[in-house]
Amino acid sequence: MSGSLRMPPGSRPETLPVIPRRRAAPGWARPDPLDELTARLDDFTAAAVHPDEIAALLESDGLSDDQIRERYGVKNSFALAEELYERTERRYPEPDGPPHDPWRANLLGCLLRGLLFALPGLGYVLGAPLLAGPRDAFGLPPVTLPLLAGALVGWTWNQGLAHRAYVWLGLGDRAAARRTLLLGAPAGVLLGALVALTVTGTPGTTAVAFAAGQSCYLGAATVLLVMGRERALLVALLPMAAGAVLALSEPVPDTAGLVLLLASLFAVALLALLEVAPAIRAPKGRGAVLNLRLPPCGRDQPQRTRSHRRTTGPRLSASLPYALFGLATGVLVLYAALGDALSGEGTVALTLSMGPAEWLLYRFRSGTLTGLRSTGTARAFRRTTVRTAAWCLARYLAALLALALATSAVWTGVPQITGVRLAGLLLIGVVLWTGLLLQSFGAVLGTTAICCTAALAQTLALLTHTGNPHWTGPIVHGTAALAQVTLVCVLLGRATAHR
């Protein structure tokens, strides 16, 4: 290797040339203020995504444009922010540990709620001897119509009531939620009993009494589920459930079955009353539905100002779509349960699947939250949302299929489940899960319109005897499922829907 051209004469080849060093700044020289500011704000400016963030910080520190021109030699705070932004390399720190997931749910708790939805069905096992009799004109047991009418009214009313109570809980007013349930639950019980009586047409019959007890249970269970008392409800249902399981293997006296039914009903009603009892003693305030005290008048009434506005509760009309959603889905499930598309074991499987359905709704929210953090474009986020929705829906359908096959295996005395019935069951599952998913995002109007249209179409087809009744249900359910899946992909693929 040849030597350097700058080597002095007579020096050895391995000798390196002397490179002049940079002279140190004199002791009296002050450091550059801009360098000091860059070093001091290094962590903040490295994580900034725009110079305006740095400008906001500078202004919050009290730096005026005159001070910036005198101290740093730039025009204003925005120019200084751009200078700091260009001097600092971008470094976006990762959060310490795994990111917080507010949608993490307990699978056991969700399965418990699904079990609570199915356990009341055992009450009909104990009450079957009390409701025996000749079949009606439609070929159904004599208590079917009043029980179904009372159940539909209960599902409709309690769905809207639960929404209103949950809104108060979301606003942090637990007392207002209790007052809403205290007045709404008895009204729903009375309405369900009156509808059952109207359908029966014979006052004082056992069917009306059983339907009234059913309405009472639906109202009390709504109170306990909304207020998070699932375990208390499970304990109250244990006597009835134990008696029903025993009745499946050997006969139980009618008196004993009636006592067990009344005991569980009384326990559930008492627990619900104790849960809303604080609303009876508490003074009426925000969220009160009924207030018998006279309002202040004249000069005693406080003036309304811009800084002091009275907080109003949720509008009653806001709960109407949720009530209609409960009515429409109830009609679809009842049509399927009474027809060939779904039999008793399918109804039990569909009810039990509500536990996994609720857990998978949480998993979808968790997955989309991860997608918001990991994707950088709207198209990538939409793909992530569609994949997450398909994954959750597939898992729900797998759970529903497993439950249907398991109940069919242990359910004796009924025909084995076929492919058509399984298809009808899975299509109803798609309608219910996508409807609950859209409802959880506030898109209740779209899913309510689809489900109400499907229920109305199936009702008209039944009344006018249009088409084959064996295929009317699957066609209606499949169309509704396709419409709701499309609505999920369109509405929930936007990042703004996940605020």
C-alpha positions in Angstrom: 0.0 0.0 0.0 1.5 3.3 -1.1 2.1 6.0 1.5 0.3 9.2 1.8 1.2 12.2 -0.4 1.2 14.3 2.7 4.1 12.3 4.4 7.1 14.5 5.1 10.5 13.6 3.5 12.5 11.0 5.4 9.6 9.6 7.4 9.0 5.9 7.5 6.2 4.4 5.4 4.4 3.0 8.4 4.2 6.4 10.0 0.8 8.0 9.7 0.4 11.7 9.0 -0.5 14.0 11.8 -4.2 15.0 11.5 -4.8 18.4 13.1 -7.4 18.1 15.9 -10.3 20.5 16.4 -9.5 23.2 18.8 -11.6 23.2 21.9 -13.9 26.0 22.5 -12.5 28.7 24.8 -13.6 28.6 28.4 -15.5 31.8 28.1 -17.6 30.6 25.2 -21.2 29.6 26.0 -22.8 26.5 24.4 -25.2 26.9 21.6 -28.7 27.4 23.1 -30.3 25.5 20.3 -28.1 22.5 21.0 -29.0 22.6 24.7 -32.7 22.8 23.9 -32.4 19.9 21.5 -30.8 17.8 24.1 -33.3 18.8 26.8 -36.3 17.9 24.6 -34.8 14.9 22.9 -37.2 12.3 24.3 -40.3 14.4 23.5 -39.2 15.5 20.0 -38.1 12.0 19.1 -41.6 10.7 19.7 -43.4 13.6 18.0 -45.2 12.8 14.7 -45.5 16.5 13.7 -43.7 19.7 14.5 -46.9 21.2 15.8 -46.7 18.9 18.8 -43.3 20.5 19.6 -44.7 24.0 19.0 -47.5 23.3 21.5 -44.9 22.2 24.1 -42.9 25.3 23.6 -45.9 27.6 24.0 -47.0 25.7 27.1 -43.5 26.5 28.6 -44.3 30.2 28.2 -41.8 31.0 25.4 -42.9 34.0 23.4 -41.9 34.8 19.9 -39.7 37.7 21.1 -37.9 35.4 23.5 -37.4 32.8 20.7 -36.0 35.4 18.3 -33.6 36.8 20.9 -32.4 33.4 22.3 -32.5 31.0 19.4 -32.4 33.3 16.3 -35.5 31.9 14.6 -38.7 33.7 13.7 -41.3 32.1 16.0 -42.3 28.9 17.9 -43.3 27.1 14.7 -40.0 27.7 13.1 -38.1 26.6 16.2 -40.3 23.5 16.4 -39.4 22.6 12.7 -35.8 23.1 13.5 -36.0 20.8 16.5 -38.0 18.2 14.5 -35.3 18.1 11.8 -32.4 17.8 14.3 -33.9 14.8 16.2 -34.1 11.3 14.8 -37.5 9.7 15.1 -37.8 7.2 18.0 -41.3 5.9 19.0 -41.0 4.1 22.3 -42.9 0.9 22.8 -45.1 0.6 25.9 -43.6 -1.2 28.9 -45.0 -4.7 29.0 -48.1 -5.9 27.1 -50.6 -3.2 26.2 -53.7 -2.9 28.3 -56.7 -4.7 26.9 -60.0 -3.3 28.3 -62.0 -6.0 26.5 -60.5 -9.0 28.3 -63.4 -11.1 29.6 -63.7 -14.1 31.8 -64.8 -17.1 29.8 -66.2 -18.8 32.9 -68.4 -15.8 33.6 -69.8 -15.8 30.1 -70.5 -19.5 30.2 -72.3 -19.0 33.4 -74.6 -16.5 31.8 -75.3 -18.9 29.0 -76.2 -21.6 31.5 -78.5 -19.1 33.3 -80.3 -18.5 30.0 -81.0 -22.2 29.6 -81.7 -23.3 33.2 -85.2 -21.8 33.4 -86.2 -24.2 30.6 -86.0 -27.0 33.2 -89.0 -25.4 34.9 -91.2 -26.6 32.1 -90.1 -30.2 32.9 -91.5 -29.8 36.4 -94.6 -28.0 35.2 -95.5 -30.4 32.4 -97.9 -32.5 34.5 -99.7 -29.4 35.6 -100.2 -28.2 32.1 -101.4 -31.4 30.4 -104.6 -31.3 28.4 -106.1 -31.7 25.0 -104.3 -30.0 22.1 -105.7 -26.9 20.5 -106.8 -26.1 17.0 -103.1 -25.7 15.8 -102.2 -29.2 17.2 -100.2 -27.6 20.1 -100.5 -28.3 23.8 -103.1 -26.0 25.4 -100.6 -23.8 27.2 -98.4 -23.1 24.2 -100.0 -19.9 22.9 -100.3 -18.1 26.3 -96.7 -19.1 27.2 -95.3 -18.0 23.9 -97.2 -14.7 23.9 -96.0 -14.0 27.5 -92.5 -14.9 26.5 -92.5 -12.6 23.5 -93.8 -9.7 25.6 -91.2 -10.4 28.2 -88.3 -10.5 25.8 -89.4 -7.3 24.1 -90.0 -5.3 27.3 -87.0 -6.6 29.2 -84.7 -6.0 26.3 -85.6 -2.3 26.2 -85.6 -2.1 30.0 -82.1 -3.6 30.2 -80.8 -1.1 27.7 -82.2 1.8 29.6 -80.7 0.5 32.9 -77.3 -0.2 31.2 -77.2 3.4 30.0 -77.6 4.7 33.5 -74.9 2.3 34.7 -72.7 3.6 31.9 -73.3 7.2 33.2 -72.2 6.1 36.6 -75.6 6.5 38.2 -76.4 3.1 39.9 -79.3 4.6 41.8 -81.0 5.7 38.6 -80.5 2.2 37.2 -82.2 0.7 40.2 -85.1 3.1 40.0 -85.6 2.2 36.3 -85.6 -1.5 37.1 -87.9 -0.9 40.1 -90.6 0.7 38.0 -90.0 -1.1 34.7 -89.8 -4.8 35.8 -93.3 -4.9 37.6 -94.8 -3.1 34.6 -93.4 -5.8 32.3 -94.7 -8.6 34.5 -98.2 -7.1 34.5 -98.1 -6.6 30.7 -97.0 -10.2 30.1 -99.7 -11.6 32.3 -102.4 -9.5 30.7 -101.3 -10.6 27.2 -101.3 -14.3 28.2 -104.7 -13.8 29.7 -106.0 -12.2 26.5 -104.6 -15.0 24.4 -106.0 -17.7 26.6 -109.5 -16.2 26.9 -110.3 -18.2 30.0 -109.6 -16.4 33.2 -108.4 -18.4 36.2 -106.8 -21.2 34.3 -103.5 -22.9 35.2 -102.0 -21.7 31.9 -102.5 -18.0 32.9 -101.0 -18.6 36.3 -98.0 -20.4 34.8 -97.6 -17.6 32.2 -97.7 -15.0 35.0 -95.0 -16.8 36.9 -92.9 -16.9 33.7 -93.3 -13.1 33.3 -92.4 -12.6 36.9 -89.2 -14.7 36.5 -88.2 -12.8 33.3 -88.6 -9.4 35.1 -86.7 -10.5 38.2 -83.9 -12.2 36.3 -83.5 -9.1 34.2 -82.9 -7.1 37.3 -80.3 -9.5 38.6 -78.5 -9.9 35.3 -78.3 -6.2 34.7 -77.0 -5.5 38.2 -74.3 -8.3 37.9 -75.9 -10.8 40.3 -75.4 -13.9 38.1 -74.2 -16.1 41.0 -77.2 -15.2 43.2 -79.5 -16.1 40.3 -77.8 -19.4 39.8 -78.2 -20.3 43.5 -81.9 -19.4 43.4 -82.4 -21.7 40.4 -80.7 -24.7 41.9 -83.7 -26.2 43.7 -85.8 -26.1 40.6 -82.9 -27.4 38.4 -82.2 -30.3 40.8 -85.9 -31.3 40.8 -86.1 -31.2 37.1 -83.0 -33.4 36.6 -84.5 -35.9 39.1 -87.9 -35.8 37.2 -86.1 -36.8 34.0 -85.1 -40.1 35.5 -88.0 -40.9 37.8 -91.5 -39.5 38.5 -91.8 -36.5 40.9 -95.1 -35.9 42.7 -97.0 -32.9 41.2 -97.1 -31.2 44.6 -93.3 -31.5 45.0 -92.8 -30.1 41.5 -95.1 -27.1 42.2 -93.3 -26.4 45.5 -89.9 -26.4 43.8 -91.1 -24.1 41.1 -92.6 -21.7 43.6 -89.5 -21.8 45.8 -87.2 -20.9 43.0 -89.5 -18.2 41.7 -89.9 -16.7 45.2 -86.1 -16.7 45.7 -85.4 -15.0 42.4 -88.1 -12.4 43.0 -86.9 -11.7 46.6 -83.3 -11.3 45.4 -84.4 -8.8 42.7 -86.4 -6.9 45.3 -83.5 -6.7 47.6 -81.3 -5.5 44.7 -83.6 -2.5 43.9 -84.6 -1.9 47.5 -82.1 1.0 48.0 -83.9 2.9 45.2 -87.0 2.9 47.4 -85.3 4.6 50.3 -82.9 6.8 48.4 -84.0 10.4 47.6 -85.1 10.9 44.0 -82.6 12.7 41.9 -81.1 12.2 38.5 -82.8 9.5 36.6 -86.0 9.4 38.6 -88.9 8.3 36.6 -91.6 9.4 39.1 -91.2 12.2 41.6 -94.2 13.0 43.8 -92.5 16.1 45.3 -93.7 19.4 43.9 -91.1 21.2 41.9 -89.9 24.7 43.0 -91.8 27.5 41.4 -91.3 31.2 40.8 -88.3 32.8 42.4 -87.5 29.6 44.3 -86.7 27.8 41.1 -82.9 27.9 40.2 -82.1 29.8 37.0 -80.8 27.8 34.1 -77.3 29.0 33.0 -74.8 27.9 30.5 -72.4 26.7 33.2 -75.1 24.8 35.1 -77.2 22.6 33.0 -79.4 19.9 34.3 -78.2 16.4 33.3 -81.0 14.5 31.5 -81.3 10.8 31.3 -81.6 8.6 28.2 -84.6 9.2 26.0 -87.3 6.5 26.1 -87.3 6.3 22.3 -83.6 5.3 22.4 -84.5 2.0 23.9 -87.2 1.2 21.4 -84.9 -0.3 18.7 -83.5 -2.7 21.3 -87.0 -3.8 22.3 -87.9 -4.4 18.7 -84.7 -6.3 18.2 -85.7 -8.6 21.1 -89.2 -9.0 19.6 -87.9 -9.8 16.1 -85.2 -12.3 17.2 -87.8 -13.9 19.5 -90.2 -14.4 16.7 -87.5 -15.9 14.4 -86.4 -18.4 17.1 -90.0 -19.4 18.1 -91.0 -20.0 14.4 -87.9 -22.2 14.1 -88.6 -24.0 17.3 -92.2 -24.7 16.3 -91.3 -25.8 12.8 -89.0 -28.4 11.4 -85.9 -26.3 11.1 -85.2 -26.5 14.8 -86.4 -28.9 17.5 -86.1 -29.1 21.2 -82.4 -30.0 21.3 -81.6 -27.2 18.9 -83.4 -24.7 21.0 -81.4 -25.8 24.1 -78.1 -25.6 22.1 -78.9 -22.2 20.8 -79.7 -20.9 24.3 -76.5 -22.4 25.8 -74.5 -20.9 22.9 -75.2 -17.4 24.1 -72.4 -17.8 26.7 -69.7 -18.4 24.1 -71.3 -15.8 21.9 -70.9 -13.2 24.5 -67.2 -14.1 25.1 -66.5 -14.0 21.4 -68.0 -10.5 21.2 -65.3 -9.5 23.7 -62.7 -11.3 21.6 -63.7 -9.4 18.5 -63.4 -6.0 20.3 -60.0 -7.1 21.6 -58.9 -8.2 18.1 -59.9 -4.9 16.5 -58.1 -3.0 19.2 -55.0 -4.9 18.3 -55.6 -4.1 14.7 -55.8 -0.4 15.5 -52.4 -0.5 17.0 -50.7 -2.8 14.4 -52.1 -1.5 11.1 -51.1 1.7 9.3 -53.7 2.2 6.6 -57.5 2.1 6.4 -57.5 -0.9 4.0 -55.2 -2.9 6.2 -57.5 -2.3 9.2 -60.5 -3.3 7.2 -58.9 -6.6 6.2 -57.9 -7.2 9.9 -61.5 -6.5 11.0 -63.0 -8.8 8.4 -60.6 -11.6 9.4 -61.3 -11.1 13.1 -65.1 -11.2 12.5 -64.8 -14.3 10.4 -62.6 -16.0 13.0 -65.0 -15.2 15.8 -68.1 -16.2 13.8 -66.5 -19.5 12.8 -65.7 -20.3 16.4 -69.2 -19.5 17.5 -70.7 -21.7 14.8 -68.3 -24.5 15.8 -69.5 -24.1 19.5 -73.1 -24.1 18.4 -72.6 -27.2 16.2 -70.9 -29.0 19.1 -73.7 -28.1 21.5 -76.4 -29.2 19.0 -74.7 -32.6 18.4 -74.2 -33.1 22.1 -77.8 -32.3 23.0 -79.0 -34.5 20.2 -77.0 -37.4 21.4 -78.5 -37.2 25.0 -82.0 -36.2 23.9 -84.1 -39.3 23.6 -87.4 -39.8 21.9 -86.8 -37.2 19.1 -85.6 -37.8 15.5 -81.9 -37.4 14.9 -80.8 -34.0 13.7 -80.4 -33.8 9.9 -78.4 -31.7 7.6 -81.3 -29.3 6.8 -82.0 -28.8 10.5 -78.3 -28.2 11.2 -78.2 -25.6 8.4 -81.2 -23.8 9.8 -79.7 -23.8 13.2 -76.4 -22.4 12.0 -78.1 -19.7 9.9 -80.1 -18.6 13.0 -76.9 -18.5 14.9 -75.3 -16.2 12.3 -78.3 -13.9 12.5 -78.2 -13.7 16.3 -74.4 -13.3 16.7 -74.0 -10.7 14.0 -77.1 -8.9 15.4 -75.5 -8.8 18.9 -72.2 -7.6 17.4 -73.9 -4.7 15.5 -75.9 -3.9 18.6 -72.8 -3.7 20.7 -71.3 -1.1 18.4 -74.5 1.0 18.5 -75.6 0.0 15.0 -78.9 -1.2 16.4 -81.1 0.4 13.7 -79.7 -1.6 10.9 -79.8 -5.0 12.6 -83.3 -4.2 14.0 -84.6 -3.4 10.5 -83.2 -6.6 9.1 -84.5 -8.8 11.8 -87.9 -7.2 11.8 -88.1 -7.6 8.1 -87.2 -11.2 8.3 -89.8 -11.9 11.1 -92.5 -10.1 9.1 -91.7 -12.0 5.9 -91.8 -15.3 7.7 -95.1 -14.3 9.4 -96.7 -13.3 6.0 -95.4 -16.5 4.4 -97.0 -18.5 7.2 -100.4 -16.7 7.1 -100.7 -16.8 3.3 -99.3 -20.3 2.9 -96.6 -19.1 0.5 -93.9 -21.5 -0.5 -92.8 -24.7 1.2 -92.9 -24.3 5.0 -89.8 -26.5 5.3 -87.7 -24.1 3.2 -89.3 -20.8 4.1 -87.4 -20.5 7.4 -83.9 -21.4 6.0 -84.4 -19.0 3.1 -85.5 -16.1 5.3 -82.7 -16.8 7.9 -80.1 -17.1 5.2 -81.1 -13.8 3.6 -81.0 -12.1 6.9 -77.6 -13.6 7.8 -76.2 -12.5 4.4 -77.5 -8.9 5.0 -76.1 -8.7 8.5 -72.7 -10.1 7.5 -72.5 -7.4 4.8 -73.5 -4.8 7.3 -70.8 -5.9 9.6 -68.1 -5.7 6.9 -69.3 -2.3 5.8 -69.9 -0.6 9.1 -67.3 -2.1 11.4 -64.5 -1.9 8.8 -64.1 1.8 9.5 -61.8 2.8 12.3 -64.2 5.5 13.5 -66.7 2.8 14.5 -64.3 1.5 17.1 -64.0 4.7 19.2 
